[in-house]
Amino acid sequence: MTHPNTIGSSYAFTCFGESHGRCIGVVIDGCPAGLDLSEPDVQKMLDLRKPGQSIVTTMRTEQDKVEILSGVFRGKTTGAPLCLLIWNADTRSSDYDKFVSVPRPGHADYPALVKYGAFNDYRGGGRFSGRITAGFVMAGAIAQKLLERTLSVRIYAYTKELGGIRMRDDLVPEEIIAKRYSNEVRCPDQELAERMRDLVIKARGAGDSLGGIVECTATGLPIGVGEPVFSSLESELSKAIFSIPAVKGIEFGSGFAGSRSKGTENNDLYEELRDGKLLTRTNNAGGILGGMSTGMPLVFRVAFKPASSIAAPQETIDLSTKEKTRLQVPGRHDPTVVPRAVPVVECMTACVLADLAIKGGFIKRVLG
């Protein structure tokens, strides 16, 4: 049976909580025993996602201070389920009362109302809020540490495009890694980052929002991670990434551009054997063939729609009167979700890679 609030099998996590509920948290099952783990290991990733950090994000202020409730003894994981949570504090639930009968365009208000017979928690979007991704980050921070320790896998994401401004492709990985969190929009190109920031501020001033693209890379993966056919590396990553609110597309390697090329252009030619691995001249496959990792860097891009909560007046239907009406969405909302989505993409990627690496026998259940 598939459980809709759980993802993964060998490294699985169940997320719980709502945007304006008491807390947000996760229960992780399958993390190997013997991993050094403390709250600061998780907190550093949560700090990259938390709200209220800059003018290009929501002004909601949450400390997002993580607590590890179980699964750690004497500073190491025990192999038992890990439970982690953060407490919600800065909520303004009254802002959302009107949306019970007047659904917001671009939100899950109406389908959730119908599906759950009006029993759903609508405050702040409830389970459909981007706030639940804090739980994704908790699980992913631990998965990242596990992958680094056991396989030396390195995962890094960054803002590739925002509001139509696209980063160039000639930055080297070391420069991307060093600079991606050095500014508010999480773009390693400092000049473009300033232009992106100005565009976001302009959109916010107009009561509007912007979308963009996050690119993610993972290096150090051994060959053969992924379980074809229906648990392929692409399949599992796509499911996890599409679980992030506001995601509308994903492409691997050359992606849609590859569909416009020829086979002689898109095939990655094997060029050399290095340290027992065949390396290719290009990486149009994005590090995946047949649903398995090839040993080349895993590369994919994620498209995020413009944030749905905007201050500009919009047309909708008042369900109580059955008449057209106009609404403005009050509250403190992100004018773009892209910068805060960067660590979320990294963490969901880590969860999938850890899950498949354990399943494939690349990571043992007890660490030495």
N, C-alpha and C positions, 0 to 999 in steps of 0.2 A: 504494500500500500504506500502511495506517495503522500507525504505530509506536507501541506502547502507552506508551512512556516519553517521547514527544515530543508537544508541543502547539503549535499555531500553524502558519502556513505562510510568511507574509511576515516576521513577527517570531516565530521559532520557538525553543523551547528544549527541550533534552533534559536530564532530571535523572538523577543517578546517586548511588549510595551507599546505605548501610543505617544503621539506628539505632546499631549497635555495630560497624560496619565502620570502616575507617581514616578515611574522610572522607565529606562530603556536598558535592555540587557540581552545576554546570550548564554546558552548552555552549549558547551563544546564537548563532543564525545569522539574519542579516537586519537586525541593528542598523545603521542608516545610518552612513556615514563622517562624521567631523567633529564628533562629539558630545564635549564636554569630559567626561572621566570619570576618576575616581580612586577608590581603595579607600574613603576616607571617605564618598563619595557612597552607597556600598552599605552601609557599616558602620552608619550611623545608622539604617537600617531594620532590619538584623539585630539591633541592640541592643534594638529594641522587641519582637522576637519571642523572644529568647534565654531559656533557662530559668534558674531560680535567682534571680529578681529579687524575689520577694515570697512571703508566706505563702500566697497564693492560687494559686501555681503549683508545678510540680515543684521539688524541692530539688536535682535534678541540676545541677551547675555546669559550664557550658561557656563558654569565652570567645567562641566563634564569630567568631574573627578572620578576615576574608575575605582571600584572596589572588587577585589577577587575574593569570592565567598567560599570556594571549594576547589579541590583538585591540586593544591600546592602544599607541600610539607617540607620544611627545612630548606626552602628556596628552590625546590625542584618539583616538576610535575610528577604526579603519582601514577598516572594512567587512568585515574578516575575522572568522571565528568568535571569539567571546569565551569563554574558559574561566575559571570562578571556582570556588573551593572553600573549605571550612572543614574543619579537622581535628577528629575526635572525640577526647576525652580522658577524660572522667569516666564510664566505663562499668562496670557490675557485671553481667557476662554470666551469672555463675553463678545469678543470681536466676531465670533463664528456663529452666534445664535441665529442670525438672519438667514444663514445658508441652509438651514433645515428645509425651508420652503422655497428659497431662491438659490438654486444651484449655480455655482461658479463655472463659467466657461473654462475648458481646459483642465478641469479637476475631476476627481473620482466621486464628487458629492452625489450625483444622481444615480449612477450605477450601484454605488455602495448602499444608498438609501433603499433601492429596490431589492437588491440581493439579500440584505440582512433585515428587511422588514422594519426599517427605521430604528433598529436596536444598536446600530453601529455608533461608535464614539466619533462624532464629527469634529470635535474641537481640534483646531490646528491641522485638520486633515486626518487625525487619528492614525490608523495603521498605514495610511497611504501617504504620509508625510515623509519628506526627505530626512526627518529627524531619526527615523528608524535605522538609517545607515550608520549611525554611531555604533550600533551593535555589529554591523558588518566589519567596522574598523577594529573593534575589540578582537573578533575572531581572526581577522587578517593580520593584525600585529603579531599575534602568537605564531601564525602560520609562516609569516616572514622570518621570524627568528628561527623557527624550525628548519626552514629551507636553507637559510644562510649557514647554520651550524652543520647540517648534515651533508648538503650538496654544493655549498658555496653559490647558490642561486641568488642573483641580484635582480630586483624588480624596480623599475622607475617609470613613472608616468609624468606627464606635463601637459600644459595647454598648448595644443598645436594650432588651434584657430579659435577666434572669438569675435563674434559680430562681423564676420566676413574678412577679418584681418588674419592672414595665415602666415605662420612662421616658416622661414626658409629651411631647407633640408640639409644644409652643409655644416651644422654644428656637430662636433664630435661628442660621443657619449659622455666623456668625462666632464665636458663643459655643461652638458644638459643636466647631469647629476648634481653638479656643484651649484648651479644657478636656478634650478627649477622652483625652489621655494624661497628665492631671494626677493620676491616682490608679491604684491597682492593678487595678481592674476595668475601666478604660477607658470609664467612663460619664461624660459631661459634666455630668450632674446630680449635684452633690456630695453632696447629702443622700441621694439614692437610692443613690449609690455606697457610702456607709457601710453602708447596710442590706444591699446586695448582698454586700459584703465580710464582714459578720457572718454572713450566711447560708452563704457558702462555707466559712468557718472552722468553723461548726457542722456542716456536712455532712462535712467532712474528719474532724472529731473522732468522728463516728459511723461512719467507714469508708465513707462514701458519696460521691456526686458530683452535680453539677448541670449542666443544659443551659441554653441561652439563644438569643438572637437578636442577630445583628449587622446593622445597617443601613449601607448604603454609598451614597454620592452622588458623582456626577461632574458637574462644571460646565464649561462652555466648549467642549463638543463641537460641531463644525460639523454642519450638517444633512446627513443622508445617510450617516452611518457605519453600516456593516452591509451584508451581501451576501445578500439574499433569494434562494432560499427557505431552503436548508439551511445557510447560513452567516450567518443573521440575527444581529443583535446579541444578542437573547435566547438564541438557540441556542448561540452561542459562549460567552457568559458562563456559561450554565447548565452546559455541559460543564466549563469551567474551575473553576467554584466547586464542583461535585460531585467534583472531583478532590482537594479538601481533605478529609483524614480527619475523620470525625464529622459531616459535613454530611448532613442528611436532608431538606432542603426549601429552596426558593427561590421568591420571589414578587416581581413587578415592579409598581410603582405601587400602586394600590389592592388588587392581588392577590386573595386569596380573599374579602376583604370586598366587592370589586367584584362578585363573583358573586351577592351577595345584594342588590344594588341594581338600579335600573332604568336604562335607557339614558339617560333624561332627567337622571338623577343622575350617571351615570358618565362620559358624554361630556365631554371638555374643550372648552369653547367658546372659539373664537378671539376675542380681546378687543382687541388692538392690534398695530400694526406698529412695531417699534422697531429701529433700526439694520439695516434690511433683513430682519428676522426677524419672523414671526408668533408672537406670544406668546399662551398660553392662560390662562384665568382660574384653572383648576385643573390638576393634573398627575396625574390618575388613571392615565394611560397610563405613567407612570414615565419619560417622555422617549423612548418608543419607539412608533412606528407602522409596521406593515408590515415589522418587523424592522430599521428604520432609525432613527437618532437624529433627533429632531424639532427640536433646538435648545433645548428645555427641559431642566432637570436630569435626568440619568439617576438613578433611585432604585430600589433593590431591597433586600430583606431576606433573610437567610440563617439557617435554623434548624440549630442544633447539638445533637446528642443529648448526654446526660450522659456524661462520660468513662467509658470501659468498665473501666479498671483501678481497682478499688476494694478496700479492705481487708476489707470485710464478707465473711463466709463465704458461698459460693455452691455450688449443686449442679452437678455435671458428670459426665462418664463417663471412667473410666480406660481408655484404649484397650488397655493391656497386659493388664488383668484382665477387661475388658468389664463392669465393675461400676460402679454409681453410687458417687460419692465427693463429698467437699466440699473446696473449696480456698479459700485466702486468697491474694491477689496481693501478694507482697512488693515492695519497691522504692520508688522516689521518683516519684510520679505526680501529674499535675495533678488537683485536685479538680473543676476545670472547665476546658475548653479555650477558653472564650469569650474571655477577655482577650487571650491570646496569638494568637488567631485574627484579631483585628482588623487588624493589619498584613498578615497573610497575605491576607485578603480584598481589602484595598487593592491589594496587589501583583499578585494574579491578575487583578484588574479592569484594572490598568494594562497587563498583558501582552496581554490581549484587545483593548483599545482601540488599543494601538500596532499590533498585527497588522492589525486591520481598517482603521486609518487609513493604513497603508502600502499595503495592498492596494487601497484606494479612491482612492489618489493624493493624499491630504491631507498626507502626509509624504513628502518626496523621499528617494531613496537616498543622496544626498550633500547634507549641510547646508552652507549658505553661511556 
